[in-house]
Every structure is written in structure tokens, then in C-alpha cells.
Amino acid sequence: MLVISALAIVVAGFCLWVVQLIANPTVRTLLRVFIGLCLAAVIAYMVLAAGFPTSLLV
């Protein structure tokens, strides 16, 4: 599970670095939001995979 989190952080960092090269500010903002949502999904997956009760997340 640590490998998944480390790879997710590295890939997200690389993606955020690549987003800087995009000229359109609207596209940059949308891509940053999308990358943040993907990181949130990875964190939620790790929390659920660790055995955290789903009923406490609602």
C-alpha cells in the first residue's frame, strides 16, 4: 500500500509540473482539479483498504 501511495504522489507531482506548460488558464485549473480528485480517490481507496469502516465516512 505504501508503494501505491508513493507512486500516486510521484505521478501527481509530475502531472502538476506538466500542467505548468499549458497556456490556457482554464484548462490548467480544470486539470489541477482533476489531479486533486484523483489523489483524493487514491487516499479514499487506501483508507478503505486499510479496514476503516465505511459507515464512518458517510
C-alpha positions as CSV (number, residue, x, y, z in Angstrom):
1,M,0.0,0.0,0.0
2,L,2.9,2.3,0.6
3,V,4.1,1.7,-3.0
4,I,0.7,2.8,-4.3
5,S,0.7,6.0,-2.3
6,A,4.3,6.8,-3.3
7,L,3.6,6.2,-6.9
8,A,0.4,8.3,-6.8
9,I,2.3,11.2,-5.2
10,V,5.1,11.0,-7.8
11,V,2.7,10.7,-10.8
12,A,0.6,13.6,-9.4
13,G,3.7,15.8,-8.9
14,F,4.8,15.0,-12.5
15,C,1.3,15.8,-13.8
16,L,1.2,19.1,-11.9
17,W,4.6,20.0,-13.3
18,V,3.4,19.3,-16.9
19,V,0.3,21.4,-16.3
20,Q,2.5,24.4,-16.0
21,L,3.4,24.1,-19.7
22,I,-0.3,24.6,-20.8
23,A,-1.0,28.1,-21.9
24,N,-4.8,28.2,-21.3
25,P,-5.6,29.1,-17.7
26,T,-9.0,27.4,-17.7
27,V,-7.5,24.1,-18.9
28,R,-4.8,24.4,-16.3
29,T,-7.3,24.9,-13.5
30,L,-9.5,22.0,-14.6
31,L,-6.5,19.7,-14.9
32,R,-5.4,20.7,-11.4
33,V,-8.9,19.9,-10.0
34,F,-8.9,16.6,-11.8
35,I,-5.5,15.6,-10.4
36,G,-6.7,16.6,-6.9
37,L,-9.8,14.4,-7.3
38,C,-7.6,11.5,-8.4
39,L,-5.4,11.9,-5.4
40,A,-8.5,12.0,-3.2
41,A,-9.7,8.8,-4.7
42,V,-6.4,7.1,-4.1
43,I,-6.4,8.3,-0.5
44,A,-10.0,7.0,0.0
45,Y,-9.0,3.7,-1.5
46,M,-6.1,3.3,0.9
47,V,-8.3,4.3,3.9
48,L,-10.9,1.7,2.9
49,A,-8.3,-0.9,2.0
50,A,-6.8,-0.5,5.5
51,G,-10.1,-1.6,7.0
52,F,-11.6,1.7,8.0
53,P,-15.4,1.3,8.5
54,T,-17.3,2.7,5.5
55,S,-20.2,3.8,7.8
56,L,-18.0,6.4,9.4
57,L,-17.2,8.0,6.1
58,V,-20.8,8.9,5.3
